[in-house]
Amino acid sequence: MLLSTKYSRNMGPKKVPRYRLTFHRKAEKFLGDLEEKEKQNLLEDINCLSEFSGLKSRLDIVRLQGQKDFFRLRSGRLRTVFWIDQKSKSIIILKIEKRESVYE
């Protein structure tokens, strides 16, 4: 497992965990139905999640209200809902939908 190093002014080097990505079958099905260009853009953003270290990143990520480890990633008109399992260091992609229908 690879770890990247970040430096904090007060604490010196700090290890940032890398996460393993897992797709739910519904997310895989939606991904398979996308046009190639949309799919590539979305997969680039999702692959950046493997180095997720909190809400401060170049990606548009927001914690879902009322949920502890559930987040949403905005990529164009698509929304990706994912869950972070801290114990197993994995991110489970639960749902990929268009903006209008993702939160139903």
Secondary structure, 3 states (H helix, E strand, C coil): CCCEEEEECCCEEEEECCCEEEECHHHHHHHHHCCHHHHHHHHHHHHHHHHCCCCCCCCEEEECCCCCCEEEEEECCEEEEEEEECCCCEEEEEEEEECCCCCC
